[in-house]
Amino acid sequence: MASLELEFTINHDGITLTFSGFNDSLPTFVTETLKLIDGSSRISGDDLREIFNQIKEKLIQEWHNFYYEQSYR
C-alpha cells in the first residue's frame, strides 16, 4: 500500500502545498486535491459549518487523548 501525503503550510510569502508519496497515483492525487481546493470556494455556509464541526471534534478528541498517552523519558 502506498503512502500519499499532503503538507499544507502557511508562511509569510503565502501557502505552500507539499505533495509526497511513492506511487504511480501521485499525479491523480495532486489533480484531485487541486480540484477539491478550487471547488471549496463554492461550498455553502451550512456545508462549511458541518466541515468545521467535524474537524473541531477530531481535534478535541486528539487533544483529550493526548493526556492519556504514556510519556517517554
Sine and cosine of phi, psi and omega as CSV:
sin_phi,cos_phi,sin_psi,cos_psi,sin_omega,cos_omega
0.00,0.00,0.71,-0.71,-0.06,-1.00
-1.00,-0.02,0.40,-0.92,0.05,-1.00
-0.95,-0.31,0.86,-0.51,0.08,-1.00
-0.88,-0.47,0.82,-0.58,-0.09,-1.00
-0.73,-0.69,0.46,-0.89,0.07,-1.00
-0.77,-0.64,0.81,-0.59,0.09,-1.00
-0.94,-0.34,0.79,-0.61,-0.09,-1.00
-0.90,-0.43,0.92,-0.40,-0.08,-1.00
-0.82,-0.57,0.73,-0.69,0.09,-1.00
-0.97,-0.25,0.83,-0.56,0.02,-1.00
-0.76,-0.65,-0.06,-1.00,-0.08,-1.00
-0.94,0.35,-0.33,0.94,0.02,-1.00
-1.00,0.00,-0.33,0.94,-0.04,-1.00
0.48,-0.88,-0.55,-0.83,-0.03,-1.00
-0.93,-0.37,0.70,-0.71,0.03,-1.00
-0.91,-0.42,0.81,-0.58,0.10,-0.99
-0.95,-0.31,0.83,-0.56,0.02,-1.00
-0.88,-0.47,0.92,-0.40,0.03,-1.00
-0.99,-0.12,0.67,-0.74,0.06,-1.00
-0.58,-0.82,0.42,-0.91,0.01,-1.00
0.28,-0.96,0.15,-0.99,0.00,-1.00
-0.70,-0.72,0.87,0.50,-0.06,-1.00
-0.57,-0.82,0.42,-0.91,0.05,-1.00
-0.93,0.37,-0.28,0.96,-0.03,-1.00
-1.00,0.03,0.12,0.99,0.02,-1.00
-0.86,0.51,-0.68,0.73,0.05,-1.00
-0.87,0.50,-0.61,0.79,0.04,-1.00
-0.92,0.39,-0.65,0.76,0.04,-1.00
-0.87,0.50,-0.70,0.71,0.01,-1.00
-0.90,0.44,-0.72,0.69,-0.02,-1.00
-0.87,0.49,-0.75,0.66,-0.03,-1.00
-0.92,0.39,-0.59,0.80,0.04,-1.00
-0.91,0.42,-0.69,0.73,0.02,-1.00
-0.92,0.39,-0.57,0.82,0.09,-1.00
-0.90,0.43,-0.65,0.76,0.02,-1.00
-0.90,0.43,-0.67,0.74,0.03,-1.00
-0.90,0.43,-0.67,0.74,0.02,-1.00
-0.90,0.44,-0.63,0.78,-0.02,-1.00
-0.97,0.22,-0.21,0.98,-0.04,-1.00
-0.93,0.38,-0.34,0.94,0.01,-1.00
-0.96,0.28,-0.25,0.97,-0.02,-1.00
-0.97,-0.23,0.22,0.98,0.00,-1.00
-0.98,0.17,0.69,-0.72,-0.01,-1.00
-0.96,0.29,0.27,-0.96,-0.01,-1.00
-0.87,0.49,-0.63,0.78,0.01,-1.00
-0.91,0.40,-0.65,0.76,0.03,-1.00
-0.92,0.40,-0.63,0.78,0.04,-1.00
-0.90,0.44,-0.63,0.78,0.02,-1.00
-0.89,0.46,-0.66,0.75,0.02,-1.00
-0.91,0.42,-0.69,0.72,0.03,-1.00
-0.89,0.46,-0.70,0.71,0.02,-1.00
-0.86,0.51,-0.71,0.70,-0.02,-1.00
-0.90,0.43,-0.60,0.80,0.03,-1.00
-0.91,0.42,-0.70,0.71,0.00,-1.00
-0.92,0.39,-0.65,0.76,0.02,-1.00
-0.87,0.49,-0.71,0.71,0.01,-1.00
-0.89,0.45,-0.64,0.77,0.02,-1.00
-0.90,0.43,-0.70,0.72,0.02,-1.00
-0.91,0.42,-0.67,0.74,0.03,-1.00
-0.88,0.48,-0.66,0.75,0.02,-1.00
-0.90,0.43,-0.68,0.74,0.02,-1.00
-0.90,0.44,-0.67,0.74,0.00,-1.00
-0.92,0.39,-0.64,0.77,0.03,-1.00
-0.90,0.43,-0.69,0.72,-0.02,-1.00
-0.95,0.32,-0.35,0.94,0.00,-1.00
-0.85,0.53,-0.60,0.80,-0.05,-1.00
-0.96,0.28,-0.25,0.97,0.02,-1.00
-1.00,-0.02,-0.16,0.99,-0.05,-1.00
-0.98,0.20,0.51,-0.86,0.04,-1.00
-0.96,0.28,0.67,-0.74,0.08,-1.00
-1.00,0.07,0.49,-0.87,-0.03,-1.00
-0.93,-0.36,0.69,-0.72,0.02,-1.00
-0.84,-0.55,0.00,0.00,0.00,0.00
